[in-house]
């Protein structure tokens, strides 16, 4: 692993990843759309909510276990689908999936992964979710779903907030390309990270095996990525989503939901879960922070859907806040990529260990021995006035 100092929290992993990754790759993980207002809000919004603890409870055993998609997990957490993960470490998706299994949390594989869905399914037995991008060719969509069925995936997740690509201005400034290419602009950045360069040059050739066959047999990642962008469907409708749900026939999540209206519609067409998400602030700049939408959506859908909160989580205490709002579980992306970049599977394990410790500690400190005990009564607005100031003042 990079450096010798122990990483205490996720920010430590972030700093360590920055020392390992060339600048274009680090900022590819870090960046958001346009002015990055939504990116910043995703984490900052958690500060609007304080805890209101209840004490004098038996905290000798604190249990973070729950269920998601009908499967038991040891902590209410799912690793988000991240494309082209092997750019950040040779271990790529396999390292992340194995760390997730060891920690007892779920793992989501992206359509744009650099590891095949069959290889992931063969390597881990824990909760596995495949994230599907809808393409213009429904035959290819059904083919991918059938591969997931054959491989034994437990749930499918359709991403719906990428019909138009977000504007990642930070990538344009750093000269980020896929695969990375040396240029006058990036030469210094890459030369300052010799370990990453060596890992990249000695590693396997990059490929998108879950898209193989869609570029006339080409194995070149650049042409595959260009082709994939060109065949991403802009006609993602509720009717098409309902057809996919029926074809899959199992637990099905829709990712990218931010409105009560869309959450209710998802339940109506047969989805079993939604991911309340703004794509990590990488699509629509000006979208609300996800934590601010969870409560309203949870109140509207009741027990019709499982709700997964995605975006801005950097502490276990934030996982607890999302659960108190009504989420069934949370999803993290950037945090585990930081750990992966600087430590492979061990780095992801350390990130998950930190989140577990913080989640357990927070639960104990607010008086919740089990996940099911976490609720709205444990939250208050950070700027809320004392009760006596909220009442009309008397003349006496």
Buried (B, 14 or more C-beta within 10 A) or exposed (E): BBEEEEBEBBEBBBBBBBBBBBBBBBBBBBBBBBEBBBBBBBBEBBEBBBBBEEEEEEBEEBBBEBBBBEBEBBBBBBBBBBBBBBBBBBBBBBBBBBBBBBBBBBBBBBBBBBBBBBBBBEBBEBBBBBBBBBBEEBEBBBEBBEBBBEBEBBBBBBBBBBBEEBBBBBBEEBBBBBEBEEEEEBEEBBEEBEEBBEBBEEBEEBBBBBBEEBBEEBEBBBEBBEBBEEBBBEEBEBEBBBBBBEBBEBBBBBBBBBBBEBBBBBBEBBBBBBBBBBBBBBBBBEBBBBBBBBBBBBEBBEEBBBBBBBBBBBBBBBBBBBBBBBBBBBBBBBBBBBBBBBBBBBBBBBBBBBBBEBBBBBBBBBBBBEBEBBEEEBBEEEEEEEEEEEEEEEEE
